[in-house]
Amino acid sequence: MAVTGPDFIALQVRDLEKAAAFYENVVGLTRAPFSPPHAVVFDTQPTFAVRDAAPGVDLDAGPAGLGVALWLHDPETVTLHATVVAAGAVVVQEPFDGPFGTTFVFQDLDGYSVTVHDRATRG
């Protein structure tokens, strides 16, 4: 048996419906046909979800996701950047050309930094 890599990524959020709407309407993800209670799952590979904070998790105790890097691939990164800006999200790093193509970083509604790039890492 061998670990093949990430299979499911979830962010714990303060307001599940607001976070789900942001990732659906601003970022452009599609909800999966089924989500468990207290979570919204998106139809991505690997699976990505937002969920209510687990018992005992205080999302206000420190910076959200400190040390974790979440990267999303979008071949239309420039268009997504404009959409994120129009939605009022904080852009941490404006678009730049890097090893993964055009790349930018924004903060979601809970303060998680999300990097978006346009060059696919898998064929």
Stockholm file with secondary structure:
# STOCKHOLM 1.0

chainA/1-123         MAVTGPDFIALQVRDLEKAAAFYENVVGLTRAPFSPPHAVVFDTQPTFAVRDAAPGVDLDAGPAGLGVALWLHDPETVTLHATVVAAGAVVVQEPFDGPFGTTFVFQDLDGYSVTVHDRATRG
#=GR chainA/1-123 SS CCCCSCCEEEEEESCHHHHHHIIIIISCCCBCSCCCTTEEEESCSSEEEEEECCTTCCTTSSCTTTTCCEEEECTTHHHHHHHHHHTTCEEEEEEEEETTEEEEEEECTTCCEEEEESSCSCC
#=GC SS_cons         CCCCSCCEEEEEESCHHHHHHIIIIISCCCBCSCCCTTEEEESCSSEEEEEECCTTCCTTSSCTTTTCCEEEECTTHHHHHHHHHHTTCEEEEEEEEETTEEEEEEECTTCCEEEEESSCSCC
//
